[in-house]
């Protein structure tokens, strides 16, 4: 590369760096650092709350699966039910659900479809 081109490229790079620095300084001057820190802290808190909520959902699903397995001794069916049924669906009798009797008749149509699919997949 010729010396003239090298010097021109260097000057262009310098201008771009000065422009970038000026942009960063102006953004920093406009936004108070306390606000950024507070927003970052709120973001971390909401992420932490989300992680805690997801851990609670996972714990509920594990507990439901354990109750189901203890009731009907079919880990595959229980896994399907706990994975696919809404977390807020509480079943009193997994045996009645598995045999599609009793409590099964009182389930919503959407919940019955999930149960039917799980039962048919595990026959």
C-alpha positions as CSV (number, residue, x, y, z in Angstrom):
1,X,0.0,0.0,0.0
2,X,1.3,3.4,-0.9
3,X,2.2,5.8,1.9
4,X,-0.4,8.4,0.8
5,X,-3.2,5.8,1.0
6,X,-2.0,4.6,4.3
7,X,-2.0,8.2,5.7
8,X,-5.4,8.9,4.3
9,X,-6.8,5.7,5.8
10,X,-5.2,6.6,9.1
11,X,-6.8,10.1,9.0
12,X,-10.2,8.6,8.2
13,X,-9.9,6.1,11.1
14,X,-9.0,9.0,13.4
15,X,-12.1,11.0,12.3
16,X,-14.3,8.0,12.8
17,X,-12.9,7.4,16.3
18,X,-13.3,11.0,17.3
19,X,-16.9,10.9,16.0
20,X,-17.6,7.7,17.9
21,X,-16.1,9.2,21.1
22,X,-18.2,12.3,20.7
23,X,-21.4,10.2,20.3
24,X,-20.6,8.2,23.4
25,X,-19.9,11.3,25.4
26,X,-23.1,13.0,24.3
27,X,-25.2,9.9,25.1
28,X,-23.6,9.6,28.5
29,X,-24.1,13.3,29.2
30,X,-27.8,13.1,28.3
31,X,-28.6,9.9,30.3
32,X,-27.9,10.1,34.0
33,X,-25.9,7.2,35.2
34,X,-28.2,6.7,38.2
35,X,-31.1,6.0,35.7
36,X,-29.0,3.4,33.8
37,X,-27.9,1.7,37.0
38,X,-31.5,1.6,38.2
39,X,-32.7,0.2,34.9
40,X,-30.0,-2.4,35.0
41,X,-30.9,-3.4,38.6
42,X,-34.6,-3.6,37.7
43,X,-33.7,-5.8,34.7
44,X,-31.6,-8.1,36.9
45,X,-34.5,-8.3,39.5
46,X,-37.1,-9.1,36.9
47,X,-34.8,-11.8,35.4
48,X,-34.2,-13.2,38.8
49,X,-38.0,-13.2,39.5
50,X,-38.6,-15.0,36.2
51,X,-36.0,-17.6,37.0
52,X,-37.6,-18.1,40.4
53,X,-41.0,-18.5,38.8
54,X,-39.7,-21.0,36.3
55,X,-38.0,-23.0,39.1
56,X,-41.4,-23.0,41.0
57,X,-43.2,-24.3,37.9
58,X,-40.5,-27.1,37.4
59,X,-40.9,-28.0,41.1
60,X,-44.7,-28.3,40.7
61,X,-44.3,-30.5,37.6
62,X,-41.8,-32.8,39.4
63,X,-44.2,-33.1,42.4
64,X,-47.1,-33.9,40.1
65,X,-45.2,-36.5,38.2
66,X,-44.1,-38.1,41.4
67,X,-47.7,-38.2,42.7
68,X,-48.8,-39.7,39.3
69,X,-46.1,-42.3,39.2
70,X,-46.9,-43.4,42.8
71,X,-50.5,-43.6,41.8
72,X,-50.4,-45.5,38.5
73,X,-46.8,-46.7,38.1
74,X,-46.5,-45.5,34.5
75,X,-43.6,-43.0,34.2
76,X,-44.1,-42.4,30.5
77,X,-47.8,-41.6,30.8
78,X,-47.1,-39.4,33.9
79,X,-44.3,-37.6,32.1
80,X,-46.6,-36.9,29.1
81,X,-49.4,-35.6,31.4
82,X,-47.2,-33.4,33.6
83,X,-45.4,-32.0,30.5
84,X,-48.5,-31.2,28.5
85,X,-51.2,-30.4,31.0
86,X,-51.3,-26.8,32.2
87,X,-49.5,-26.2,35.5
88,X,-52.7,-25.0,37.1
89,X,-54.5,-28.3,36.4
90,X,-54.7,-30.3,39.6
91,X,-55.9,-33.9,39.4
92,X,-57.2,-35.8,42.4
93,X,-57.1,-39.2,40.8
94,X,-54.5,-40.1,38.3
95,X,-55.9,-43.6,38.1
96,X,-59.3,-42.3,37.1
97,X,-57.6,-40.0,34.5
98,X,-55.5,-42.9,33.1
99,X,-58.6,-45.1,32.7
100,X,-60.6,-42.1,31.4
101,X,-63.3,-42.5,34.1
102,X,-64.6,-40.5,37.1
103,X,-62.8,-37.2,37.3
104,X,-61.9,-37.5,33.6
105,X,-65.5,-36.7,32.7
106,X,-65.4,-33.4,34.5
107,X,-62.3,-32.1,32.6
108,X,-62.5,-29.4,30.0
109,X,-62.4,-30.4,26.3
110,X,-58.9,-29.1,25.9
111,X,-57.6,-31.0,28.9
112,X,-59.4,-34.2,27.7
113,X,-57.7,-34.0,24.4
114,X,-54.3,-33.8,26.1
115,X,-55.2,-36.8,28.4
116,X,-56.5,-38.8,25.4
117,X,-53.3,-38.1,23.4
118,X,-51.1,-39.1,26.3
119,X,-53.1,-42.3,27.1
120,X,-53.2,-43.3,23.4
121,X,-49.4,-42.7,23.0
122,X,-48.8,-45.0,26.0
123,X,-50.9,-48.0,25.1
